Amino acid sequence: MASSSVQLQSDSENAQNGQGKAFTRLIVADSQTIFRVGLRKIFALEDDIRVVGQAESYGQAISALAKFSADVILFETALAAEPAEAVSELLRRAPNSKLIVLTAGASQDEILELFRRGAHGIIDRSIPPETLVACIHKVAKGDIWLDEQAVNWVLHAFRTQATRPIAPAAKVHLTQKEMMIVACVAQGMKNKEIAVRVNTTEQVVKNYLRKVYDKLGVSDRLELALYCLNHRIADTGVPEVPERRPVASEASPAALLTGAMNLKTS
């Protein structure tokens, strides 16, 4: 059952049920037909989840994103030769979607890289059906889903970074407007919300963020949030901030993780 030949309901038909309740629109990308069929049967029992597209290859997953509007993408890492790169590309093409990665015995390094690239949920293919449904519900609301082992790996990575010895930090200058935007990012605000807050346009906010990334040496909003949390500049108006380097922080690793998890999207 190749996804290119599957005809599903349109997005408008899937947007609401008979009672006007919003559906979570889901794209399922997995190499095994029997697995996709099984998932559709599971989701058919849910009142608020609808499969709007399917794919059995990475190329078809890209095509499905262009054809269907999805709230959540369920993506098997085996579909791509470079799963982490695939995660970045899928989220670039569907910035308003949340992505759940299906893995089979992924290593610690692989889990950390998938999370760093923006995966909202990372689950093993052996996950029980009821747990998978709970994961989709949670991710659709904007939360992060990691199993206990993955959480421990992420926390360990933060602890290792936070306690690494460093040399004295130099100073990097941020303007007052840049500091205001950084503070908004650290509060979990999206670019559109930041634009309203600082009385400018969304494109100007994006331009400012690119300059901030270059100055601090970070690559995305998550790294920027962790930087702010580590250096305690999230809600200060001080234009002088330390050069980007891992430093010890009084905040617990769990607090850093919780504070940064919701900052992956623009």
C-alpha positions as CSV (number, residue, x, y, z in Angstrom):
1,M,0.0,0.0,0.0
2,A,2.2,2.8,-1.3
3,S,1.4,6.2,0.0
4,S,1.4,7.7,-3.4
5,S,-1.7,5.7,-4.3
6,V,-3.6,6.1,-1.1
7,Q,-6.5,8.5,-1.3
8,L,-7.5,9.8,2.1
9,Q,-10.0,12.4,3.3
10,S,-9.2,16.0,2.6
11,D,-7.8,18.2,5.4
12,S,-11.1,20.1,5.6
13,E,-13.0,16.8,6.2
14,N,-10.5,15.8,8.8
15,A,-10.4,19.2,10.6
16,Q,-13.4,18.5,12.8
17,N,-15.7,15.7,13.8
18,G,-19.5,15.9,14.0
19,Q,-19.4,17.6,17.3
20,G,-17.1,20.3,16.1
21,K,-14.1,18.8,18.0
22,A,-10.7,19.4,16.4
23,F,-8.8,16.4,15.1
24,T,-5.1,15.8,15.4
25,R,-4.1,15.3,11.8
26,L,-1.4,12.6,11.4
27,I,1.0,11.6,8.7
28,V,2.4,8.1,9.1
29,A,5.8,7.4,7.5
30,D,6.9,3.8,7.9
31,S,8.5,1.2,5.7
32,Q,6.3,-1.7,6.7
33,T,2.9,-1.9,5.2
34,I,1.6,-4.2,8.0
35,F,2.8,-1.7,10.6
36,R,1.0,1.2,8.9
37,V,-2.2,-0.8,8.5
38,G,-2.0,-1.7,12.2
39,L,-1.6,1.9,13.2
40,R,-4.5,3.0,11.1
41,K,-6.7,0.5,12.9
42,I,-5.5,1.7,16.2
43,F,-6.1,5.4,15.4
44,A,-9.5,4.6,13.9
45,L,-10.6,3.9,17.5
46,E,-9.7,7.3,18.6
47,D,-12.2,10.1,18.2
48,D,-9.6,12.9,17.9
49,I,-6.9,11.4,15.7
50,R,-7.1,11.1,11.9
51,V,-4.5,9.7,9.5
52,V,-4.4,12.2,6.6
53,G,-1.4,10.7,4.8
54,Q,0.9,7.7,4.6
55,A,4.4,7.1,3.2
56,E,6.6,4.1,2.9
57,S,9.8,5.9,1.9
58,Y,11.6,9.1,2.7
59,G,10.7,10.6,-0.6
60,Q,7.1,9.8,-0.2
61,A,7.2,11.4,3.3
62,I,8.5,14.6,1.7
63,S,5.6,14.4,-0.9
64,A,3.0,13.8,1.8
65,L,4.1,16.9,3.7
66,A,3.6,18.9,0.5
67,K,0.1,17.4,-0.1
68,F,-1.3,17.2,3.4
69,S,-1.4,19.6,6.3
70,A,-0.5,17.6,9.5
71,D,-0.3,18.4,13.1
72,V,1.9,15.4,13.9
73,I,4.3,13.4,11.7
74,L,5.2,9.9,12.8
75,F,8.5,9.1,11.1
76,E,10.5,5.8,11.1
77,T,14.2,6.6,11.2
78,A,15.0,3.6,9.0
79,L,13.5,5.4,6.0
80,A,16.5,7.8,5.8
81,A,20.2,7.1,5.5
82,E,20.8,10.0,7.8
83,P,17.9,10.2,10.3
84,A,19.1,13.3,12.0
85,E,19.3,15.2,8.7
86,A,15.9,13.9,7.7
87,V,14.4,15.2,11.0
88,S,15.8,18.7,10.2
89,E,14.6,18.6,6.6
90,L,11.1,17.4,7.5
91,L,10.7,20.1,10.1
92,R,12.0,22.7,7.7
93,R,9.4,21.7,5.2
94,A,6.6,21.5,7.8
95,P,7.5,24.1,10.5
96,N,4.1,24.0,12.0
97,S,4.1,20.2,12.5
98,K,5.3,18.2,15.5
99,L,7.5,15.2,14.7
100,I,7.6,11.9,16.5
101,V,10.5,9.6,15.6
102,L,10.1,5.8,15.6
103,T,13.4,4.1,16.3
104,A,14.5,0.5,16.9
105,G,17.1,0.3,19.6
106,A,18.6,3.8,19.0
107,S,21.9,4.6,20.9
108,Q,22.4,7.4,23.3
109,D,24.2,9.5,20.8
110,E,21.5,9.0,18.2
111,I,18.7,9.9,20.7
112,L,20.5,13.1,21.7
113,E,21.1,14.1,18.1
114,L,17.5,13.5,17.1
115,F,16.3,15.6,20.1
116,R,18.8,18.3,19.3
117,R,17.5,18.4,15.7
118,G,14.0,19.2,16.9
119,A,12.2,15.8,17.4
120,H,9.3,16.4,19.7
121,G,8.9,12.7,20.6
122,I,11.3,9.8,20.4
123,I,9.8,6.3,20.8
124,D,10.8,2.7,20.2
125,R,8.8,0.6,17.7
126,S,7.9,-1.8,20.4
127,I,5.8,0.9,22.2
128,P,2.3,-0.4,23.3
129,P,-0.6,1.0,21.3
130,E,-2.1,2.9,24.3
131,T,1.3,4.5,25.0
132,L,1.7,5.6,21.4
133,V,-1.8,7.2,21.4
134,A,-0.9,9.1,24.7
135,C,2.4,10.2,23.0
136,I,0.6,11.6,20.0
137,H,-1.9,13.5,22.3
138,K,0.9,15.0,24.3
139,V,3.1,16.0,21.4
140,A,0.1,17.5,19.5
141,K,-0.4,19.9,22.5
142,G,3.2,21.0,22.2
143,D,4.8,18.9,24.9
144,I,7.9,16.7,24.6
145,W,7.8,12.9,24.8
146,L,10.8,10.9,25.9
147,D,11.0,7.6,27.7
148,E,12.7,7.4,31.0
149,Q,16.0,6.2,29.6
150,A,16.1,9.0,27.0
151,V,15.3,11.6,29.7
152,N,18.2,10.3,31.7
153,W,20.5,10.5,28.7
154,V,19.5,14.1,28.0
155,L,19.9,15.1,31.6
156,H,23.3,13.5,31.8
157,A,24.4,15.4,28.7
158,F,23.3,18.7,30.3
159,R,25.1,17.8,33.5
160,T,28.3,17.0,31.6
161,Q,28.1,20.3,29.7
162,A,27.2,22.4,32.8
163,T,30.1,21.1,34.9
164,R,32.9,21.1,32.3
165,P,35.8,23.3,33.3
166,I,36.2,26.5,31.2
167,A,38.5,29.4,30.7
168,P,37.4,32.9,31.7
169,A,34.7,34.1,29.3
170,A,35.1,37.1,27.1
171,K,32.2,39.6,26.6
172,V,29.9,39.6,23.6
173,H,27.8,42.7,23.1
174,L,24.1,42.4,22.5
175,T,22.0,45.5,21.8
176,Q,19.0,46.3,24.0
177,K,16.6,45.2,21.2
178,E,18.5,41.9,20.8
179,M,18.3,41.3,24.6
180,M,14.5,41.9,24.5
181,I,14.1,39.4,21.7
182,V,16.4,36.9,23.5
183,A,14.3,37.3,26.6
184,C,11.1,36.6,24.6
185,V,12.6,33.4,23.1
186,A,13.6,32.2,26.6
187,Q,10.0,32.6,27.6
188,G,8.9,30.3,24.8
189,M,7.4,32.9,22.5
190,K,7.2,32.4,18.8
191,N,8.4,35.0,16.2
192,K,5.0,36.3,15.6
193,E,4.4,36.9,19.3
194,I,7.8,38.5,19.7
195,A,7.1,40.9,16.8
196,V,3.9,42.1,18.6
197,R,5.8,42.4,21.9
198,V,8.6,44.5,20.5
199,N,6.5,46.4,18.0
200,T,8.2,45.2,14.8
201,T,7.6,42.7,12.0
202,E,8.2,38.9,12.1
203,Q,10.8,39.2,9.4
204,V,12.8,41.7,11.5
205,V,12.6,39.4,14.4
206,K,14.1,36.6,12.3
207,N,16.9,38.9,11.1
208,Y,17.7,39.8,14.7
209,L,17.8,36.2,15.8
210,R,20.2,35.3,13.0
211,K,22.5,38.1,14.3
212,V,22.2,36.8,17.8
213,Y,23.0,33.2,16.7
214,D,26.1,34.4,15.0
215,K,27.2,36.5,18.0
216,L,26.7,33.8,20.6
217,G,27.7,30.9,18.4
218,V,24.5,29.0,18.7
219,S,22.6,27.3,15.9
220,D,18.9,27.2,16.9
221,R,16.4,28.4,19.5
222,L,17.0,25.4,21.8
223,E,20.7,26.1,22.0
224,L,19.9,29.8,22.6
225,A,17.5,28.9,25.4
226,L,20.0,26.7,27.1
227,Y,22.7,29.4,26.7
228,C,20.4,31.9,28.4
229,L,19.5,29.5,31.2
230,N,23.1,28.6,31.8
231,H,24.2,32.3,31.9
232,R,21.1,33.6,33.6
233,I,20.4,36.2,31.0
234,A,16.9,35.1,30.0
235,D,15.1,37.9,31.7
236,T,17.7,40.6,32.2
237,G,18.2,43.7,30.2
238,V,21.9,43.7,30.5
239,P,23.5,44.0,27.0
240,E,26.8,42.4,28.0
241,V,26.7,38.6,28.1
242,P,29.4,36.0,28.3
243,E,30.9,34.4,25.2
244,R,29.1,31.1,24.5
245,R,30.9,28.3,26.5
246,P,29.5,25.6,28.8
247,V,29.4,26.8,32.4
248,A,28.2,25.5,35.7
249,S,24.7,26.6,36.6
250,E,22.9,26.6,39.9
251,A,19.7,25.6,38.1
252,S,19.1,21.9,38.2
253,P,19.6,19.9,34.9
254,A,15.9,19.0,35.1
255,A,14.9,22.7,35.3
256,L,17.1,23.5,32.3
257,L,15.6,20.6,30.3
258,T,12.0,21.6,31.2
259,G,12.6,25.3,30.4
260,A,14.2,24.6,27.0
261,M,12.0,21.8,25.6
262,N,9.3,24.1,24.4
263,L,11.7,26.4,22.4
264,K,12.3,24.3,19.3
265,T,9.8,26.0,17.1
266,S,9.9,29.5,15.6
